[in-house]
């Protein structure tokens, strides 16, 4: 073993996504010399910034503004005919991505993180080989290694599900046009967000989902409420069904959908595969150094350390929660442990938003999960419809649901579908993280008129005390 002075860096981070670049910065803050390896100079910021969170939310913002403009007359605003320029929509998306990508590089530079372009592969427990785009290679030796290679879209083994007109989320965020019609496979967050965008832009959208309800991992009540709202907007849903094959004729696609009542055909211009993502494991050299992994991801402990001491894995690569903010938090935990601290990762209070309109956001246990875990469950709900603020802004769809434990009133989960749900959920994140009770939440003073009043009323409703809820 060489002496410590022969190390090229304290930490090498492979991947610059929301896990990798955050880990790099945290390690540098703790005094580490850090190298961050990114395979493509055009992808600093990783999947989230270039292909996921940021481009999709930018497109969603355009779709929301378009829908709001079309409905502005309800608020007394006269706009005339409203349309959109898709080229400008995409140009704005590209500008936002490029600006944030440059911001990631600037942050790394300001923290004195060395940036290296190329494919990183484990050569040894303390060494990463980087193959640059020009064919040259270098070997970087470090005391610790953090793997943060992210994920890629899942592709389904369905006959005809390849070639022109078949998109994944990658093609959708770089779409050259808005198709006249689209079949979306999968009603998870990815599928629903793209369904919302393209429906708002004028496509006829049909969503096919294998499970009985959209967002199968979400609480059933809020998932059902979101589906009802999206259906009112014109999106069609085919549940408990799958796309069995895709045929082509005359430049058009026909998806054969198989369900409980047999098969049916849906003609469309584009099929979008939105069933999720899988970890990027190939080419990392995991086997060569003995890092344990499965198809679901790299195995890690609560310190984010793999089976090989000194090698950590974070983000989508671990298969834990495919969320950018989880990757960032895991990155901080990994960096701190690599630098000799004692940090542990907790998934107790992870917010999970879906950026449709209305939005959906959840944290903690669903009602079903709480019951399965053996809790004596008591639930409170409150709709946005009676709220003064919701009425004033003309966004009344949705509800808040609080899942609590009966004896002590501890809050186990909060589920919101409605306006600004992704922002509102953070009160619930804090409540669950701090092991708050329903009594503590309902005794807070909430500003009026605001949307979070629905949280207060749902907390009151746990014990049948909601003020603004009609009694039968």
Number of C-alpha atoms within 10 A of each C-alpha: 4 6 6 11 7 10 15 17 19 21 30 30 32 31 31 30 28 28 35 34 29 24 33 32 24 21 27 21 14 13 12 19 19 27 24 23 27 28 21 16 14 13 20 29 26 27 23 22 23 24 20 16 15 19 24 22 16 19 20 21 18 20 23 19 12 17 17 13 18 17 16 15 12 11 10 8 11 12 11 10 7 10 11 11 8 16 12 10 15 20 12 16 22 17 12 16 22 18 10 16 19 15 14 21 19 13 15 22 13 10 18 17 23 16 18 19 18 23 21 30 20 24 18 14 20 20 20 24 19 24 18 17 13 7 8 9 14 13 15 19 21 23 18 23 29 27 30 31 31 30 22 19 16 15 16 13 10 12 11 15 22 14 7 13 18 19 20 22 23 14 14 21 21 13 14 11 10 17 19 15 21 26 29 26 27 26 27 19 21 25 25 24 22 24 29 23 24 22 24 21 20 14 22 19 26 22 24 25 25 19 15 12 21 28 24 15 11 22 23 18 18 24 19 17 20 26 19 15 17 20 12 10 14 16 21 18 21 20 18 16 22 21 26 16 16 20 14 15 7 5 9 14 25 20 23 17 18 19 18 8 8 8 13 12 15 15 18 22 21 24 28 23 23 29 22 20 18 20 23 19 20 9 11 19 17 19 11 12 16 13 20 14 18 11 11 14 21 27 20 21 12 14 21 27 23 23 17 14 13 18 25 30 31 34 31 28 26 31 21 17 15 19 18 21 17 23 27 20 19 30 33 26 27 34 32 20 20 26 19 9 13 11 17 15 16 14 12 14 21 18 20 20 20 19 23 25 25 23 20 29 24 29 24 24 22 24 25 13 15 19 15 10 10 8 15 12 18 20 20 22 25 26 22 25 17 14 20 16 18 21 13 11 10 16 17 20 20 24 24 29 28 29 29 27 20 16 10 11 20 20 29 29 25 31 31 35 31 28 23 18 25 20 12 18 25 17 13 25 20 13 21 21 16 12 14 17 18 26 16 13 20 20 11 9 9 15 9 11 12 12 21 22 21 26 29 23 26 30 32 22 23 24 15 15 14 20 11 13 15 7 6 3
